[in-house]
């Protein structure tokens, strides 16, 4: 985190990430995040290799189209 206070939710656990902290996720790991406080959250992303962002609603729609729920 460059600035702001991010809360990362993964595996049902909330982790607070203040400036100077970092996190890593594996491919397709479901997660959510929110910015807490009055300051905007600014983060640096280092992605080595191809990656994508799949919004939750789009992921659910793709699962239904594929026949899995």
C-alpha angles and dihedrals in degrees: 000000000000096000140342129041117279124192113207118200116199130149088005091298126117117216121189113220115195124186112300095030127112142193139194130210132193121233116293093359106158111239144145134205139195135187115236126202134020097295121088116246115243120183137176115228121204110189116176109198129000119331140166141198116230113189114222096247092050091049092052091048091051091050092052091048090052090051098247124115 
